[in-house]
């Protein structure tokens, strides 16, 4: 487990853009049993999380807010901290090798898209943001009804 004081700014970066932190397997199951779309961010202390994943996530969420494409739910678990919660979340990532950071989109509790560490560390924050935004556009876009 990492020093909680050290990781707090990393947590804040994600909660400030609207993600709810979950700390226990029960909380994970409660959140992932909700209907609709849920974006799950597996946070991490690694450099690619700091320089690419969190900034990319922030850019994608800003885009989604501006383009009516926010998921119904935004949750985050922290690898290396709440291990039981992370392991529970990963049970929903059927057939996916664990990595951190990770960005998963679930619809009605079923995995529909995964962005792995290798997809993040080999790109820059803008590319990561665009990739996440593309997934949100595909699965979460809500067309405004004409009046």
Secondary structure, DSSP 4 states (H G I P E B T S, - for coil): ---HHHHHHHHHHHHTTTPEE--SHHHHHHHHTSSSEEEEEEE-SSHHIIIIIHHHHHHHHHHHHHTT---SEEEEEETTTSHHHHHHHHHTSTT----SSEEEEEETTEEEEEE-HHHHHTS-HHHHHHHHHHHHHHHH--PPPP-
